[in-house]
Amino acid sequence: MVTDNALRLVPLFRILTSSLRNDRWQEFKRVFRQGLSAIAIQTRRRVGSVLSLPVLASVGSVKEPPRLFQLASGYWISQALYVAAKLRIADFLKDSPKSASEIALATGADEDSIYRLMRALCSVGAFRTVGADKFTATALGIPMQSDVPGSLRTMIVTLGETHYAAWAHLLESVKTGNAGFPLAFGTEMFDYLGRDVEAGAIFNHAMSEYSALSSCAVLLSYDFSKTRSLVDVGGGCGRLLTSILRMYPSMEGTLFDMPPVVAAAQEKLEFHPCRERCTLVPGSFLDFVPPGADTYLMSSVIHDWDDEHSITILRNCRRSMRRHSKILLLEFVVPTKKKSSFSTVLDLNMLVMNGGRERTAKEFRELFAAAGLKMTRIIPTMSPLNVIEAVRDQSADDSAS
């Protein structure tokens, strides 16, 4: 049986034979070696004899563009996912597989373009074909459906809109150390999200989806049984807080966020079974934090901000804490060892969006110390996030007195 690799070598041997017959051997060898240099990089094989069997086998095995090119064009895939999420294609396929024409009719899109979009997303595993001409979501693509456990639909939409536009200014962020978001939208990120109703709603919904993913990780990693009162600082629409309140029925909770966010939370939580134990307080954590709670929780808040603003937020929490209160941060912790970590790429996103950053354990410890707090432990969870616990630094209290 003739293999696919062998068939791919047939044209090469034809050119080789022609070159030998027509005195083009030296030119053939030069061109072939140039090609082998690129192949060697892709396959990590050392180029030896021009016509060695390993080298020829490498020629037949290269079926995709260089890995570096695929990485550089990765936004093609992210934008394709965005379009599918924006058009709610996964929702439309929820009950049964559909053809490109049916998807196009339901979404108001061009049939041929929908087919090409679905074909591309099938190639990366988000969808798959059924029969001759129908498509359905795979396990990888199901989270693009709305209102399913682990849904990422609105997260993908906000990544494909506000984040995508801001990332066009990564170069300026790297050169200046400042956020790229204002260059794309004319104002700081949170000011823009407060002013643009649609973008703000999508962002808040995306953060709510994110909280749904992280709440189980927190509840299965940290024991809140000694917490009688908890303030969720920057708590969005209350998804994480209400998850904690449901598991701990004797706890009282306070949701603290910007006025437009709290207004949206008021509507979402109106008929929630924990609503009577949940107080909603509007305000900015850069100005104050509600006082007197046992525990202050911030989920993916501190990474939004540079050190100066982060210390201000933590100091405001410290001023509101009782002597034995605790602060919990739910954050990525950047590993100090040289190994691959999503947190290092997320760190760039924080730079671009709001001038924030991901931090190592040492950097968190130093941040707490600057705010008069003492980091006590880092608790890993079942997710990539960690629970970082801190208390008031009593030595700072003694020195102040």
C-alpha positions in Angstrom: 0.0 0.0 0.0 1.4 3.4 -1.0 1.5 5.8 2.0 0.5 9.4 1.8 4.1 10.4 2.7 5.4 8.4 -0.2 3.0 10.1 -2.6 4.2 13.5 -1.4 7.7 12.5 -2.4 6.9 11.6 -6.0 7.0 15.2 -7.3 10.4 15.7 -5.6 11.9 12.7 -7.3 10.6 13.9 -10.7 12.3 17.3 -10.2 15.5 15.5 -8.9 15.6 13.3 -12.1 15.0 16.3 -14.3 17.7 18.3 -12.6 20.3 15.5 -13.0 19.4 15.1 -16.7 19.6 18.8 -17.4 22.7 19.7 -15.5 20.8 21.5 -12.7 22.2 19.4 -9.8 24.0 22.2 -8.0 21.0 24.5 -8.2 18.6 21.7 -7.1 20.9 21.0 -4.2 20.9 24.7 -3.1 17.1 25.0 -3.2 16.6 21.6 -1.5 19.0 22.5 1.3 17.1 25.8 1.9 13.9 23.8 2.2 15.6 21.3 4.5 16.6 24.2 6.8 13.0 25.1 7.4 12.0 21.4 7.8 14.8 20.8 10.3 13.4 23.6 12.5 9.9 22.2 12.3 10.9 18.5 12.9 14.0 19.2 15.0 16.1 16.9 12.9 19.7 17.6 12.0 20.3 18.0 8.3 22.9 15.6 7.2 23.3 14.1 3.7 20.9 15.7 1.3 19.4 12.4 0.2 19.5 10.6 3.5 16.4 8.5 4.4 15.6 10.4 7.6 15.8 13.7 5.7 13.5 12.4 3.0 11.1 11.1 5.6 11.0 14.5 7.1 10.1 16.0 3.8 7.1 13.7 3.6 6.0 14.3 7.2 5.6 18.1 7.1 1.9 18.6 6.4 1.2 21.8 8.4 2.7 25.3 8.4 5.6 26.0 10.8 4.6 25.9 14.5 5.6 29.5 14.9 3.3 30.6 12.1 0.5 28.7 13.7 1.1 30.5 17.0 1.3 33.9 15.3 -2.0 33.3 13.5 -3.8 32.0 16.7 -6.1 35.0 16.7 -7.7 33.5 13.5 -9.1 30.8 15.7 -10.0 33.0 18.7 -12.0 35.3 16.3 -13.7 32.3 14.7 -14.7 31.2 18.2 -16.0 34.7 18.9 -18.1 34.8 15.8 -19.7 31.4 16.6 -20.4 32.5 20.2 -21.7 35.9 19.1 -24.1 34.2 16.6 -25.1 31.7 19.3 -24.4 28.8 16.9 -23.8 26.3 19.8 -27.2 27.2 21.2 -28.9 26.5 17.9 -27.2 23.1 17.7 -28.2 22.2 21.2 -31.2 20.0 20.3 -30.0 18.4 17.0 -27.3 18.7 14.3 -27.9 21.3 11.7 -26.7 22.0 8.2 -24.8 25.2 7.2 -27.9 26.4 5.4 -30.0 25.9 8.5 -27.4 27.7 10.7 -27.2 30.6 8.2 -31.0 31.0 8.2 -31.2 31.0 11.9 -28.3 33.5 12.4 -29.0 35.7 9.4 -25.5 35.0 8.0 -24.2 34.0 4.6 -24.5 30.2 4.0 -21.1 29.7 2.3 -19.3 31.7 4.9 -21.1 29.8 7.7 -20.0 26.5 6.1 -16.4 27.8 6.0 -16.5 29.0 9.6 -17.9 25.6 10.8 -15.3 23.7 8.7 -12.5 25.7 10.4 -13.9 25.2 13.9 -14.3 21.5 13.2 -10.6 21.4 12.4 -9.8 22.6 15.9 -12.3 20.3 17.6 -15.0 22.8 18.7 -17.6 21.2 16.4 -17.8 18.0 14.3 -19.6 16.9 11.3 -22.6 14.5 11.4 -23.5 12.7 8.3 -22.8 14.4 5.0 -23.6 18.0 5.7 -24.6 18.7 9.4 -22.7 20.0 12.4 -22.9 19.6 16.1 -20.9 20.8 19.1 -18.2 18.6 20.7 -17.4 18.4 24.4 -14.9 21.2 23.8 -17.5 23.4 22.1 -20.5 22.8 24.4 -19.4 25.6 26.8 -20.2 28.0 24.0 -23.9 27.3 24.8 -25.7 29.7 27.1 -26.8 28.8 30.5 -25.1 25.4 30.8 -22.7 24.5 33.7 -19.3 25.9 32.8 -20.6 28.2 30.1 -18.0 30.4 28.5 -20.1 32.0 25.8 -20.1 35.6 27.1 -16.4 35.3 28.2 -15.6 34.4 24.6 -17.6 37.4 23.3 -15.9 39.9 25.6 -12.5 38.4 24.7 -13.4 38.8 21.0 -14.6 42.4 21.3 -13.1 44.6 24.0 -10.0 42.5 24.7 -9.3 42.0 21.0 -9.4 45.7 20.3 -7.2 46.5 23.3 -4.6 43.8 22.4 -3.9 45.7 19.1 -2.0 48.0 21.4 0.2 45.5 23.1 3.3 47.0 21.5 2.6 50.4 23.1 2.0 48.7 26.4 5.3 46.9 26.3 7.2 50.0 25.2 5.6 52.3 27.9 4.4 49.9 30.7 0.9 51.5 30.4 -2.4 49.9 29.6 -3.3 49.7 25.9 -7.0 49.8 26.5 -7.3 53.6 26.6 -5.6 53.8 23.2 -8.4 51.6 21.8 -11.4 53.1 23.6 -10.3 56.6 24.7 -10.7 56.0 28.4 -9.7 53.6 31.2 -11.3 50.1 31.1 -13.6 50.3 34.1 -14.8 53.8 33.1 -15.6 52.5 29.6 -17.5 49.5 31.0 -19.5 51.7 33.2 -20.4 54.1 30.4 -21.1 51.5 27.6 -24.1 49.6 28.8 -23.9 46.7 26.3 -20.1 46.2 26.8 -20.5 46.5 30.6 -23.3 43.9 30.6 -21.4 41.5 28.6 -18.3 41.9 30.8 -20.3 41.5 34.0 -22.0 38.4 32.6 -18.6 37.0 31.6 -17.3 37.6 35.1 -20.4 35.9 36.5 -19.6 32.8 34.3 -16.0 32.9 35.6 -17.3 33.1 39.2 -19.4 30.0 38.6 -16.3 28.1 37.6 -14.3 29.4 40.6 -16.9 29.1 43.3 -16.7 25.3 43.5 -12.9 25.5 43.6 -13.1 27.9 46.6 -15.9 26.0 48.5 -14.0 22.7 48.2 -10.7 24.2 49.3 -11.4 26.7 52.0 -13.4 26.2 55.2 -15.7 29.2 56.0 -17.3 27.7 59.0 -15.8 30.3 61.4 -16.9 33.2 59.2 -20.1 34.8 60.4 -19.9 37.8 58.1 -18.2 38.1 54.7 -17.8 41.0 52.3 -17.3 40.1 48.6 -15.2 43.1 47.4 -15.7 43.7 43.7 -18.2 40.8 43.8 -20.0 41.6 40.5 -23.5 40.2 40.3 -23.0 38.0 43.4 -22.6 34.6 41.9 -19.6 33.7 44.1 -21.0 35.2 47.3 -24.4 33.5 47.0 -22.7 30.2 46.3 -20.8 30.6 49.7 -24.0 31.7 51.5 -25.9 28.7 50.3 -23.3 26.3 51.7 -23.0 28.2 55.0 -26.6 29.1 56.0 -25.7 31.0 59.2 -23.4 33.4 57.3 -24.3 37.0 56.5 -22.9 38.4 53.3 -22.3 41.9 51.7 -21.9 42.4 48.0 -19.7 45.5 47.3 -19.1 46.9 43.8 -19.6 49.9 41.6 -23.2 51.4 41.6 -24.1 50.1 38.0 -22.9 46.6 38.9 -24.8 46.6 42.2 -27.9 47.8 40.4 -27.7 44.8 38.0 -27.1 42.5 41.0 -30.2 43.8 42.7 -32.3 42.7 39.8 -30.5 39.3 39.5 -30.7 38.5 43.2 -34.3 39.7 43.8 -35.7 36.2 44.2 -32.6 34.4 45.2 -33.1 32.2 48.3 -30.1 33.9 50.0 -31.3 37.4 49.3 -32.3 38.1 52.9 -28.8 37.4 54.1 -27.1 39.4 51.4 -26.7 43.2 51.7 -25.8 45.2 48.6 -23.5 48.2 49.0 -22.5 50.4 46.1 -19.1 52.1 46.1 -15.5 52.0 44.9 -12.9 49.9 46.7 -10.4 52.6 45.8 -12.2 54.9 48.3 -13.5 52.6 51.1 -14.7 49.1 52.0 -17.6 48.2 54.2 -16.3 47.8 57.8 -16.5 45.1 60.5 -16.7 41.7 58.6 -14.9 38.6 59.6 -13.7 37.9 56.1 -13.0 40.0 53.1 -13.0 38.2 49.8 -11.7 39.4 46.4 -11.9 37.1 43.4 -9.6 38.1 40.5 -9.6 41.8 41.7 -6.0 42.6 42.7 -4.6 41.3 39.4 -6.5 44.1 37.6 -4.4 46.7 39.2 -0.8 47.9 39.5 1.0 47.8 42.8 0.1 51.3 43.8 -3.7 50.8 43.3 -3.5 47.3 44.8 -1.9 48.6 48.0 -4.6 51.2 48.2 -7.3 48.6 47.9 -5.7 46.3 50.5 -5.2 49.3 52.9 -8.8 50.2 52.6 -9.7 46.6 53.5 -7.3 46.7 56.5 -8.9 49.9 57.8 -12.3 48.1 57.8 -11.0 44.8 59.3 -11.5 43.8 62.9 -8.4 42.7 64.8 -8.9 39.0 63.8 -10.4 39.5 60.4 -9.0 37.8 57.3 -8.5 38.7 53.7 -8.8 36.1 51.0 -7.6 36.7 47.4 -8.6 34.2 44.7 -5.9 34.6 42.2 -3.4 32.9 39.9 0.1 32.6 41.4 2.9 32.8 38.9 5.4 29.9 39.4 9.0 30.9 40.0 10.3 27.8 38.3 10.8 28.0 34.6 7.8 26.1 33.4 4.8 26.7 31.2 2.0 28.5 32.9 -1.2 30.2 31.6 -0.6 32.8 34.3 2.3 34.3 32.3 0.1 34.9 29.3 -2.8 36.2 31.5 -0.2 38.6 33.0 0.2 40.3 29.6 -3.6 40.6 29.3 -3.7 42.4 32.7 -1.0 44.8 31.4 -2.9 45.6 28.2 -6.4 45.9 29.8 -5.8 48.0 32.9 -2.1 48.1 33.7 -2.4 45.2 36.2 -0.3 42.1 36.6 -0.2 38.5 37.8 2.1 37.9 40.7 4.4 35.4 42.3 4.0 34.3 46.0 6.9 36.6 46.9 5.2 39.5 45.2 1.9 38.9 47.0 3.8 38.7 50.3 5.4 42.1 49.6 2.1 43.6 48.4 0.4 42.6 51.7 3.3 43.9 53.8 3.1 47.3 52.1 -0.5 47.5 53.1 0.1 46.4 56.8 -1.0 42.9 56.2 0.7 39.5 56.6 0.3 36.6 54.2 -0.4 33.4 56.2 -0.8 30.8 53.5 -1.6 29.9 49.9 -4.1 27.2 49.4 -4.2 25.4 46.0 -7.6 24.6 44.6 -9.0 22.2 42.0 -8.8 25.0 39.5 -5.8 27.1 38.3 -6.6 29.6 41.0 -5.3 29.7 44.6 -6.8 31.0 47.8 -4.3 33.5 49.3 -5.0 34.3 52.9 -3.7 37.3 54.9 -4.4 38.9 58.3 -3.6 42.2 59.9 0.1 42.5 60.7 -0.1 43.1 64.5 3.5 44.5 64.5 2.3 47.3 62.2 -0.5 48.0 64.7 2.0 48.1 67.6 4.4 50.4 65.8 1.5 52.7 64.9 0.4 53.0 68.5 
